[in-house]
Amino acid sequence: MSQVMARQKAGAEEQLPAIDRLTKIAVFTNDRNPPFLVISTGMAAMLLWAGAYKMTAPGAEGIVPLVSNSPLISWHFKLFGPYIGSDLIGLTEIVAAVLIIVGYLRPKAGIIGGLIASLMFFITSTMVMTTPGALISVPGIRGMKYMSFLGLFLFKDVISFGASLYLVTYFGQKASGSEYKCSTYGRQLEKSQIRSS
């Protein structure tokens, strides 16, 4: 029986068209998922680094104009002051980074880390429009504006917002897959597939 199946498999492989090098590279890349590895490690490193910096005096002073002009989070500094407020923001970033790292082993932790990061980056993305000096008029062209260095610095958070949402999705798929495998139905389905092969 196993020899018949081996011959059928060999015959099926002979009928498949040859795969070109570009497709092989894409398949190799897909199997290893470098986008997830780059985004998750980059996000964790950035959050750890930024969170630690916000717990210093220069880090706290640096975000005062950003936070105090944001209608979504200006209350934070009014309630806690700039130094404790900045420490809390930094701590939140560090917690999100740790949860993303733990998400490699426990996907639900990664979901929570991604959600925290998504909320943070959504708020900071809106600061492009609320921070004075982020958008600058073009000299000689009335009504034309461009982003200053500060505006471009803030605009990167739009991309980070998207990356955080991607992490929520990725960890969510991992969590639902592991829950499915642990469910009674999933175990029964796997047993029936083993028996039929």
C-alpha positions as a Markdown table, in Angstrom:
| # | Residue | x | y | z |
|---|---|---|---|---|
| 1 | Met | 0.0 | 0.0 | 0.0 |
| 2 | Ser | 2.8 | 2.5 | 0.9 |
| 3 | Gln | 4.6 | 1.7 | -2.3 |
| 4 | Val | 1.5 | 2.5 | -4.4 |
| 5 | Met | 1.2 | 5.8 | -2.5 |
| 6 | Ala | 4.9 | 6.6 | -3.0 |
| 7 | Arg | 4.5 | 6.0 | -6.8 |
| 8 | Gln | 1.4 | 8.2 | -6.9 |
| 9 | Lys | 3.2 | 11.0 | -5.1 |
| 10 | Ala | 6.2 | 10.7 | -7.4 |
| 11 | Gly | 3.9 | 10.8 | -10.5 |
| 12 | Ala | 2.1 | 13.9 | -9.1 |
| 13 | Glu | 5.5 | 15.7 | -8.5 |
| 14 | Glu | 6.5 | 14.9 | -12.2 |
| 15 | Gln | 3.3 | 16.6 | -13.4 |
| 16 | Leu | 3.9 | 19.8 | -11.5 |
| 17 | Pro | 5.4 | 22.6 | -13.5 |
| 18 | Ala | 9.0 | 23.7 | -12.8 |
| 19 | Ile | 9.1 | 26.5 | -10.2 |
| 20 | Asp | 11.3 | 29.4 | -11.2 |
| 21 | Arg | 13.9 | 31.0 | -8.9 |
| 22 | Leu | 11.8 | 34.0 | -8.1 |
| 23 | Thr | 8.9 | 31.9 | -6.9 |
| 24 | Lys | 11.3 | 29.7 | -4.9 |
| 25 | Ile | 12.6 | 32.8 | -3.1 |
| 26 | Ala | 9.0 | 33.9 | -2.4 |
| 27 | Val | 8.1 | 30.5 | -1.0 |
| 28 | Phe | 11.3 | 30.4 | 1.1 |
| 29 | Thr | 10.5 | 33.8 | 2.5 |
| 30 | Asn | 6.9 | 32.9 | 3.2 |
| 31 | Asp | 7.8 | 29.8 | 5.1 |
| 32 | Arg | 10.1 | 31.8 | 7.4 |
| 33 | Asn | 7.9 | 34.9 | 7.7 |
| 34 | Pro | 10.6 | 37.6 | 7.9 |
| 35 | Pro | 8.0 | 40.4 | 7.9 |
| 36 | Phe | 6.8 | 39.2 | 11.3 |
| 37 | Leu | 10.3 | 38.8 | 12.7 |
| 38 | Val | 11.4 | 42.2 | 11.5 |
| 39 | Ile | 8.3 | 44.0 | 12.6 |
| 40 | Ser | 8.0 | 42.3 | 16.0 |
| 41 | Thr | 11.7 | 42.6 | 17.0 |
| 42 | Gly | 11.9 | 46.1 | 15.6 |
| 43 | Met | 8.8 | 47.1 | 17.5 |
| 44 | Ala | 9.9 | 45.6 | 20.8 |
| 45 | Ala | 13.4 | 47.2 | 20.5 |
| 46 | Met | 11.9 | 50.6 | 19.6 |
| 47 | Leu | 9.4 | 50.5 | 22.5 |
| 48 | Leu | 12.0 | 49.4 | 25.0 |
| 49 | Trp | 14.4 | 52.1 | 23.9 |
| 50 | Ala | 11.8 | 54.9 | 23.7 |
| 51 | Gly | 10.2 | 53.8 | 27.0 |
| 52 | Ala | 13.5 | 53.9 | 28.8 |
| 53 | Tyr | 14.4 | 57.3 | 27.3 |
| 54 | Lys | 11.0 | 58.8 | 28.4 |
| 55 | Met | 12.0 | 57.9 | 32.0 |
| 56 | Thr | 14.9 | 60.4 | 31.8 |
| 57 | Ala | 14.6 | 64.2 | 32.3 |
| 58 | Pro | 15.5 | 65.0 | 28.7 |
| 59 | Gly | 13.0 | 62.5 | 27.4 |
| 60 | Ala | 10.3 | 63.9 | 29.6 |
| 61 | Glu | 11.0 | 67.5 | 28.5 |
| 62 | Gly | 11.2 | 66.4 | 24.9 |
| 63 | Ile | 7.6 | 65.2 | 24.8 |
| 64 | Val | 6.1 | 68.1 | 26.7 |
| 65 | Pro | 5.2 | 70.1 | 23.5 |
| 66 | Leu | 3.8 | 67.0 | 21.8 |
| 67 | Val | 1.6 | 65.8 | 24.7 |
| 68 | Ser | 0.5 | 69.2 | 26.0 |
| 69 | Asn | -0.9 | 70.1 | 22.5 |
| 70 | Ser | -2.8 | 66.9 | 22.0 |
| 71 | Pro | -6.5 | 66.9 | 22.8 |
| 72 | Leu | -6.4 | 63.1 | 23.2 |
| 73 | Ile | -3.7 | 63.0 | 25.9 |
| 74 | Ser | -3.0 | 66.5 | 27.3 |
| 75 | Trp | -5.0 | 65.6 | 30.4 |
| 76 | His | -2.3 | 63.1 | 31.2 |
| 77 | Phe | 0.3 | 65.8 | 32.0 |
| 78 | Lys | -2.3 | 68.0 | 33.8 |
| 79 | Leu | -3.1 | 65.1 | 36.1 |
| 80 | Phe | 0.4 | 63.7 | 36.7 |
| 81 | Gly | 2.8 | 66.4 | 35.7 |
| 82 | Pro | 5.4 | 66.1 | 32.9 |
| 83 | Tyr | 7.9 | 63.9 | 34.8 |
| 84 | Ile | 5.6 | 61.3 | 36.3 |
| 85 | Gly | 3.4 | 61.5 | 33.2 |
| 86 | Ser | 6.4 | 60.8 | 31.0 |
| 87 | Asp | 7.4 | 57.9 | 33.3 |
| 88 | Leu | 4.0 | 56.4 | 32.9 |
| 89 | Ile | 4.1 | 56.7 | 29.1 |
| 90 | Gly | 7.6 | 55.1 | 29.2 |
| 91 | Leu | 6.4 | 52.3 | 31.4 |
| 92 | Thr | 3.5 | 51.6 | 29.1 |
| 93 | Glu | 5.8 | 51.3 | 26.2 |
| 94 | Ile | 8.1 | 48.9 | 28.1 |
| 95 | Val | 5.1 | 46.8 | 29.1 |
| 96 | Ala | 3.9 | 46.7 | 25.5 |
| 97 | Ala | 7.4 | 45.6 | 24.3 |
| 98 | Val | 7.6 | 42.8 | 27.0 |
| 99 | Leu | 4.1 | 41.5 | 26.0 |
| 100 | Ile | 5.1 | 41.4 | 22.4 |
| 101 | Ile | 8.2 | 39.4 | 23.3 |
| 102 | Val | 6.2 | 37.1 | 25.5 |
| 103 | Gly | 3.8 | 36.7 | 22.5 |
| 104 | Tyr | 6.3 | 34.4 | 20.8 |
| 105 | Leu | 5.5 | 31.8 | 23.4 |
| 106 | Arg | 2.0 | 33.0 | 24.5 |
| 107 | Pro | 0.2 | 34.6 | 21.6 |
| 108 | Lys | -2.5 | 36.2 | 23.8 |
| 109 | Ala | 0.2 | 38.3 | 25.5 |
| 110 | Gly | 1.3 | 39.4 | 22.1 |
| 111 | Ile | -2.3 | 40.5 | 21.3 |
| 112 | Ile | -2.4 | 42.6 | 24.4 |
| 113 | Gly | 1.0 | 44.1 | 23.6 |
| 114 | Gly | -0.1 | 44.9 | 20.1 |
| 115 | Leu | -3.3 | 46.5 | 21.3 |
| 116 | Ile | -1.4 | 48.7 | 23.7 |
| 117 | Ala | 1.0 | 49.8 | 21.0 |
| 118 | Ser | -1.8 | 50.4 | 18.6 |
| 119 | Leu | -3.6 | 52.7 | 21.0 |
| 120 | Met | -0.3 | 54.6 | 21.7 |
| 121 | Phe | 0.6 | 55.0 | 18.1 |
| 122 | Phe | -2.9 | 56.1 | 17.1 |
| 123 | Ile | -2.7 | 58.9 | 19.7 |
| 124 | Thr | 0.8 | 59.9 | 18.6 |
| 125 | Ser | -0.2 | 59.8 | 14.9 |
| 126 | Thr | -2.8 | 62.5 | 15.5 |
| 127 | Met | -0.1 | 64.8 | 16.9 |
| 128 | Val | 1.1 | 65.6 | 13.4 |
| 129 | Met | -2.0 | 67.8 | 13.2 |
| 130 | Thr | -2.0 | 69.2 | 16.7 |
| 131 | Thr | 1.7 | 69.9 | 17.4 |
| 132 | Pro | 2.8 | 73.5 | 16.5 |
| 133 | Gly | 5.6 | 73.4 | 13.9 |
| 134 | Ala | 4.9 | 69.9 | 12.6 |
| 135 | Leu | 3.4 | 71.4 | 9.4 |
| 136 | Ile | 5.1 | 74.4 | 7.9 |
| 137 | Ser | 4.0 | 76.8 | 5.1 |
| 138 | Val | 6.0 | 76.7 | 1.8 |
| 139 | Pro | 7.5 | 80.1 | 1.3 |
| 140 | Gly | 6.0 | 81.9 | -1.7 |
| 141 | Ile | 3.1 | 79.4 | -2.2 |
| 142 | Arg | 0.0 | 80.4 | -0.3 |
| 143 | Gly | -1.9 | 77.6 | 1.3 |
| 144 | Met | 0.8 | 75.0 | 0.6 |
| 145 | Lys | 2.3 | 73.1 | 3.6 |
| 146 | Tyr | 4.8 | 70.4 | 4.1 |
| 147 | Met | 6.0 | 68.4 | 7.1 |
| 148 | Ser | 8.9 | 69.7 | 9.1 |
| 149 | Phe | 11.5 | 67.4 | 10.6 |
| 150 | Leu | 9.2 | 67.2 | 13.7 |
| 151 | Gly | 6.2 | 66.4 | 11.4 |
| 152 | Leu | 8.2 | 63.6 | 9.7 |
| 153 | Phe | 9.3 | 62.3 | 13.1 |
| 154 | Leu | 5.6 | 62.1 | 14.2 |
| 155 | Phe | 4.4 | 60.7 | 10.9 |
| 156 | Lys | 6.5 | 57.5 | 11.4 |
| 157 | Asp | 3.9 | 56.6 | 14.1 |
| 158 | Val | 1.3 | 56.2 | 11.4 |
| 159 | Ile | 3.5 | 53.3 | 10.1 |
| 160 | Ser | 4.1 | 52.0 | 13.6 |
| 161 | Phe | 0.3 | 52.1 | 14.1 |
| 162 | Gly | -0.1 | 49.8 | 11.1 |
| 163 | Ala | 2.7 | 47.5 | 12.3 |
| 164 | Ser | 1.0 | 47.2 | 15.7 |
| 165 | Leu | -2.3 | 46.3 | 14.1 |
| 166 | Tyr | -0.4 | 43.6 | 12.1 |
| 167 | Leu | 1.0 | 42.2 | 15.3 |
| 168 | Val | -2.5 | 42.0 | 16.8 |
| 169 | Thr | -3.6 | 40.1 | 13.7 |
| 170 | Tyr | -0.6 | 37.8 | 13.6 |
| 171 | Phe | -0.8 | 36.9 | 17.3 |
| 172 | Gly | -4.5 | 36.5 | 17.0 |
| 173 | Gln | -4.1 | 33.9 | 14.3 |
| 174 | Lys | -1.5 | 32.1 | 16.4 |
| 175 | Ala | -3.8 | 32.1 | 19.4 |
| 176 | Ser | -6.9 | 30.9 | 17.5 |
| 177 | Gly | -4.8 | 28.2 | 15.9 |
| 178 | Ser | -3.5 | 26.9 | 19.2 |
| 179 | Glu | -6.9 | 27.1 | 20.8 |
| 180 | Tyr | -8.3 | 25.1 | 17.8 |
| 181 | Lys | -5.7 | 22.4 | 18.2 |
| 182 | Cys | -6.5 | 22.1 | 21.9 |
| 183 | Ser | -10.2 | 21.9 | 21.4 |
| 184 | Thr | -12.0 | 18.5 | 21.4 |
| 185 | Tyr | -13.1 | 19.0 | 17.8 |
| 186 | Gly | -9.6 | 19.8 | 16.6 |
| 187 | Arg | -8.1 | 16.7 | 18.3 |
| 188 | Gln | -10.9 | 14.5 | 16.8 |
| 189 | Leu | -10.3 | 16.0 | 13.3 |
| 190 | Glu | -6.6 | 15.3 | 13.6 |
| 191 | Lys | -7.2 | 11.7 | 14.7 |
| 192 | Ser | -9.6 | 11.1 | 11.8 |
| 193 | Gln | -7.0 | 12.6 | 9.3 |
| 194 | Ile | -4.3 | 10.3 | 10.7 |
| 195 | Arg | -6.5 | 7.2 | 10.4 |
| 196 | Ser | -7.5 | 8.1 | 6.8 |
| 197 | Ser | -3.9 | 8.5 | 5.6 |
